Amino acid sequence: MAEQDTSARRTASAAREAFMKRAEELWDEFNAWYDDHPDATFDEMEEELGLQRRTVLGELLELSLQRRDLGAGPEAPACERCGRPMVFKGYGRKKVHGLEVDAEIPRAYYVCPHCKVGVFPLDQRLHLRRDSWSEGVVREAARLGTTQPSFAIASETLSRLTHLGISESTVWRHHGEVAGAIEQKLENEEQEVPYLFSWSELEAMEWVAPQRPVEEHASVSIDGLTIRIREEGYREVKMVSVSEVVVVTEGEASSEAEMGTGGREEEGVRGGADGLKLVSHSYRAVLGEPGWPSERLSCGRDNGWKSKRLCISCPCGAKSEARPFGR
């Protein structure tokens, strides 16, 4: 059994007492500020509290963790390299910046005396990264980096909403990390999933986990164009969109008629025909290899979507027997 130092841990009563003391300090600090700003608006009061919120919530998180083992279990973990028991070396603190909190978390540290490899078990349990950013911050930074006009604007938006100081270059790195992971996942799927398979082989493909699968009717539309890339020449871009086809009820049709737009202003609804509309859209674009002529890319065969009926429309006119595109 590992010998453990408990200096970083607290009893439940000690942790509660420490937090109540901090809450009283927050009460005094905010009310002192409010006394100095009696005409403060709601937004100004929220802004002042937001500046202190990250620290106070971080302290609450730290105290809650200190009530537990901080990753120091009754048995020392085994080294992943040699399998021998590791040796407890104390607690190391780690700063973590999340979407709502700034925390400094003490974690038990173990070292293998043979391999000289160290590990923080709590990091694995809490899914802490090697840097100081939480997974939530990385995820939202990547999302804003994609949806905002620039990384500078994404950085400013994230900082303003969360009171988290994050630079443009950090948003750029997080965006690249998440985008790279998504690209790698798609590449792996393309290697594992066969380009073509028949309906008789569909059962063997059940291991492919669908995301919001279309259960009844689907509309698959494919189009493409040729673009010129410097130092590479002409390459073809193909894009496929998959939508679920749903029947419009009489009540929905009446409401859409009153709108005068056929329901096309409804969020998430595009296209459609009398009595039908398209919802739940998904898209995929593929850049062809240099030298691919347009007739070598398939439009209708590589559908892989589980539905009872497929409505195929292909404005580009490519042949279904041609070379398939990747999903």
N, C-alpha and C positions, 0 to 999 in steps of 0.2 A: 504494500500500500504506500502511495506517495505521501511524503511529509509535506504539509501545506502550511503556508503562512496565511493567516486570515485577516491581516491588517487592512486589506482593501474591502473587506466585506462588513456588512452591518446587520444587526438584528432588525426585525420588522418594526419594532417600536422605535429604535434609534433612527431608522430611515424616515419614518413618519414624522418624528420630532424635527428632524433636519428640514424636511420639506415645509412643514407648518411654519417654521421660523423664516424660511425663504419667502413664503406666501405673505407673511406679515410685513416683511421688508418691501415686497412689491406693492402692497397696499399703501404703505407710507410713502414710497417713492412716487407712485402715480398721483396720489392725492396732493402731495407737495407740488408736483408739476401742475395739477389742475388748479390749485390755489393761485399759482403764478400766472395761469392762463384761464381766467374765469369765463372768457368769451369764446373759448375753443369750440369749434364745430365738431360734429360727430366724426368726420373724416380725419380731423387733426387729432382727436382723442384716439381713434383707431390706429393712426400712424404711430403715435407715441407708445401705445401698448404693443404694437407690432415689433418695435425695436427691442423691447424687453422679452417678448413672447418666446423667441428662439432660445434665449439663455435659460429662462425659467423652465420651459418644457424640456430642455436638454438636461437640466438638473433633476427633474422628475424622472426622466428615463434612467439616468445614472443611478439614482437612489433605488429605483425599482430593481435594477439589475444587481445592485450590491446586496439585495436581500437573498439572492440566489448564489449559486456556486461560482459564477463568473468563468465557467469552463473548467473548473478544478473538480473533477469527479473523484469518487472514492478509489478508483483504480486509475493508474497512469495509462495514457493512450499508448498503443504500440506504434513503433516507427514504421512508416509506410515502406521504407527501403529494406530494413533488415528484420523487422518484426519483433525486435526486442523492446522491453518497456522503456519509456522515456522518463526523464528526471524532471521534477517540478523545479522551476527556477524563480518563482515569484510572479509578480503582476506587472504588466506593461500597459501603459495608458495610450489610447489611440483617439485622436480627434476625428470626429465624423460630422460632416455637414449634410443634413437632410433637407427636404423641402420645408419642413416646419421647425426643425430643432438644430441646435449646435450642441454637440455633446462631446465629452471626453471620457471614454469608457475604459475602466480597468479590466484587463483580461489575463487569465492564468496563462503562463508561458512554460512550455515543456521543451526539453532538448534531448536528443539522442546522444549519449556520450560516445557512441561508436561512429556514427555517421556525421555527427556535428550538425544535424538538421534540427531546426526549431519549428514549433507549431503553436498557434493560438486556437484551441478548440472552439472558443466562443465566436471567433470570426467566422468559422464555418457554420455554426448554428444560426448566427444572425445574418448570414450572407453579406458580410462586410468585404468591401473591395480592398485591394492593396493600397490604393490612394485614399484620400480623405473624403471622397464623395460617396453618397449613398446611391444605391441602384435606382431609386426614384428620381434623384437629381439627374443622373445620366440619361434616364429614359425621357424625362421632360425636356432636357436640353437638346436631345436629338430630335424630339418632336418639333420643338420651336425652330431648331435649325433647318428643318425641312419646310415648315409652313410659313416662316417669316421671310421677308425680302432679303435679309442679310443676317450673318452671324452677329454683327454688332447690334442690330435691332433685337434679335433673339436674346442676346445677353442682357440688354437693357430691360426687356419685358420680364424675363425671369427674375432679375434682381428687384425690379419694382414690385412684383407680385409676392415675392417670398422674403424680401429683405435679406437675400443671400447675395454676398459679393462674389460674382462669377464673371470672369473675363471673356472677351470675344474668342480668344484663342482656345480657352477651355471648352467653350460650347462647340467650337470647330472640332476639337479632338473627340469629344463625346459623340458628336454626330458621325464622325468617321468610324468610331468604334462600333456603334450600333448598326450603321449602314453596312459595315464590313461583315458583321455577324449575320445580318439578314441575307446578304449576298452569298455567304458561305453556306447557309442553310438551304437556300434555293439551289445552289450548285449541287449540294449533296442529294437533294430530292431529285434533281434532274438525272443524276447518275444512277440512283436507286430505282426510280420509276421508269419502266419501259416506255418508249415513245408510242408504240402501237400495241394494242391488245384487243381481243375480240370479247363480245359479251359473255361467251362461254368461259372466259378466263377472269371475269369480274370478281368472282368469289375469292380468288387467290390474291386480289388486290385490296382486301378488306383491311389490311394492316396500315394502309394509307389513311391517316386520320383526316376526315374532311372538316373544313372550317365553315360552319353554317351551311350544311349541304342543301341543295335544291332537291326536294322530295317529289315534286310533281312535274311541272313543265319548266323548261329553261330556254332562254334565247341566247344564242352564241353568235356574236358578230365579230368579224375579223377584217382588218384592212391593213394596208401597208404603203410605204413609199420608199424611194431610193434617195439617199443623201450622199453628199460628197464630203469625205473627211480628209483633211490635209495629210499628205504623206502616206495615205492608205488607199485613196481612190473611192469609188462608189461602193456603198454598202446599203443593204436593205433593212428597214425597220418594220417589224410586224407587231401589231397590237391586237389582242383579243379581249373582248368584254363579255362577261357572263352575267346574266340577270335572271331573276326568277319571274316567271309569267304568272300573274294572278288574275282571276276573274273579278270584274268590278260589279258589285251588287247594285240593285236598283237604287238603294238609298245613297250609296257612294256616287253613282252616276248623276243623281239629281243634285247633290252637293257640288260636284265638279261642274255641272252645267251652269249652276248659279254663279260659280267663279268666273265662267266664261273662258277658261283656259284648258278645259279637258283634264284638269288635275295636275298639269305639268309644273305648277308652282309649288306643289307639295314637296317637302324635303325628301330626298331619296327616291323620287319617282321620275323616270324619264321614259320617253318613247311611248309605245303602246298603240293599240288600235281599238276600234269600237268594241266595247265590252271587255277589253283587256288592258293591263298596264304592267310595266316592268318595274321591279323593286329589287333591293339588295344587290347592288351592282358590285362587281369585282373586275379588276383589270390586270393584264400582264403584258409587258412590252419586251421584245427580244431584238437585239441587234445582230444581224446575220454576219457570218464570216466573210472576209473579203472575197469577191468573185461569185457570191451566190446570186444567180439570176432569180427573178421573182417567181418564175414558174416552178422552182424547186422547193418552195415552201408550202407546206400543206395547210389547208384551212379547215377541213371537215373531219378528218380521221382521228386526230389526236384530241379527243374530247374528254375522256376520263371522268366526266361528271355523272354521278348516279342520278338519273332522272328517267321517267317513264317515256318521255317524248322530248326530242330536241328540235327546236325550230332554228335552222341554220340560215343565216344571211351573210353573204360575203360580197361586199361591193367591189373588192379587188379582182374577183374572178379567177383566183388561183385554183388549180386542180387538186382534188382530194387525194389522188394517187401520188402526189409529189412528196418531196422530203418534208417530214413533219417539223413543227417548231417545238421548242422546249417549254415546259410549264414552269 
